[in-house]
Amino acid sequence: MKSQGPVARARELREALDLFNYQYYVLDAPTVPDAQYDRFFRELQALEEAHPELRTPDSPTQRVGSAPREGFREIRHKVPMLSLNNGFSEEDVLHFDRRVREILQREQVAYACEPKFDGLAVSLLYRDGRLDEGSTRGDGETGEDVTANLRTIRAIPLRLPLDSPPPLLEVRGEVLMEKRDFEALNRAQAARGEKLFVNPRNAAAGALRQLDPALTAQRPLSFFAYGVGEAVGWPIPDSQGELMERLAQLRFPVPSERAVVQGAEGLLRFFSKMSEIRPALRYDIDGVVYKVNAFSQQQELGFVSRAPRFALAHKFPAEEALSEILDIDVQVGRTGALTPVARLRPVFVGGVTVTNATLHNEDEIRRKDIHIGDQVWVRRAGDVIPEVVSVVLAERPPQARAFVMPSRCPICGSRVVRSEGEAASRCSGGLYCPAQRKQALLHFAQRRAMDIDGLGDKLVDQLVDSGLVRTPPDLYGLGLATLADLPRMGDKSARNLLEAIDRSRETTLSRFIFALGIRNVGETTARDLARHFGDLPALLAADGESLQQVPEVGPVVARSILDFLGEEHNREVIDRLLDCGIRWVAAPALAQRPQPLAGMTLVLTGVLPHLSRDEARARIEGAGGKVTGSVSKRTHYVVAGADPGSKLERAQELGVPVLDESQLLSLLNQDLSKS
Ligand code: 5U1
């Protein structure tokens, strides 16, 4: 046999190794001893070494070929990777079948049933029969290029066993880790003193996202195919059942636990059979998938948003377990919302050990009547956050304590407030509270607020994490040397940032009010407040009644403003900001101001010679006018600059008077001088 030329021999070895691989990893039925596999493998390696031109990417020796990478490239799926509608009860299944029959106008429909793998959906693209690209599902439209990692999975063919392979075939399925492999992996981790993986799904996800394929190769991943995306030159069979047969012929692993059944009765029988055998399966599943079997019927049924109407994922009920509420802590989120979190006696449920569960808010705790010390049922399904389902009231110990929402923020000590009609309690120390620091700074710096160009997420993280900035006034004390020393910063960026910070000192009152991040005070309300009060001291002195005289400010917004300004910590930060030289042009309060444009509606179009859009709008609004986006019969004036566009034409059609910038200014001034 060895008298063959190297080309023919390499080909023979490759085909034999592919087959052994398939028998071992897909069929779980090896036909040769490991030693023979190794001998063939080494012979092929030696041949490829001696004749590098024989080394093809689909060779069994090339599974772990490429070097570690920096990150994953994005791949746009040729056909979107869909998500499935979920069903949780027999009723959901009956409803699904009824709807399918109604649309297809059939008495009974045949369905293909499969396990719903608890793994990671991937797409494998074969060009001319060779695995060319493999990607994760991502958001369904775009995934990550994990080709090198997928190539290390022995159950995935690198080459389709066809003499004339199709130009393009996209196979879809799920990467997972079998239970026995997961346990062995964790035993090895424990022996090395390394961290254990929580469950097979997490272990598989971690392995697939390794930047170094050599590390993925060390993790025992498996794969099951269940569908096809794009196919060119590969005639798609008529049904899902046949498709699975064809995928199996191409040596893709397909689950043997699958069936084609008739009607809802068949679906429910499959479900109960799978529920029974679930513990004995080699892999984790979280339900079963039903698909209308005939592809012609699938096409007729189509999609609703991103989920096919022809398929349903029937999920197993979420696992529940008994635990105990050891305590209830309160966490403060980035926006200041206080969330009570139950500290639980550790309990294994839904594949992980659960020690915490969110209790959402005070009302939820009352509704479920949860006390500290209670025995509770805890539920966890899939990747969702664990929840407390119910209390075992009969077991309530005499020393059980009710939960009381703290009146002061556990992080910064500011007052905790709860607005009418809101479930959440919030910390009122928005500008000061460490939990809200990053959010407050980002809000403060954004373009529509203080407009500090270059102060984005990453830089805020750096500034806060390094302790350089705690509250917004700290920004104005930053020095060049300190900034330039930050990683990835450099002298030029530091200078640019300092300039942007310096420029932001010159602002408007409405921007400043918006920048404070008062709950329920958006840009428009900030503008209304600025117009109404004219300057900051008047706003700071306002009571609930005077606040509600501002248009669109009702009791809820007024309460938010009072809570915020009533918090001493926030006042201190505002004072410090003013000390940093932040300034604006104050105006008399609206009540004392002439209103030459009161009740008038104006439209701005084109570029004005001196005033920016924002400035023109501010002046018009300051004079009592309103600026809208489109011209109608009710428009009083259109103010037009250079390149005005269709709004000017519309004004002329409707006979609306058109002003240029100087006419607008004189209208404002003229009326001002009259008053
Ligand atoms: N077993 C299986 N899982 N799964 C997931 N089949 C299957 N099919 C899917 C998905 C998202 O989608 C097709 C119905 C398009």
Boltz pocket constraint, residues with backbone or C-beta under 6 A from the ligand:
constraints:
  - pocket:
      binder: B
      contacts: [[A, 82], [A, 83], [A, 84], [A, 114], [A, 115], [A, 116], [A, 117], [A, 121], [A, 226], [A, 227], [A, 289], [A, 291], [A, 308], [A, 311]]
      max_distance: 6.0
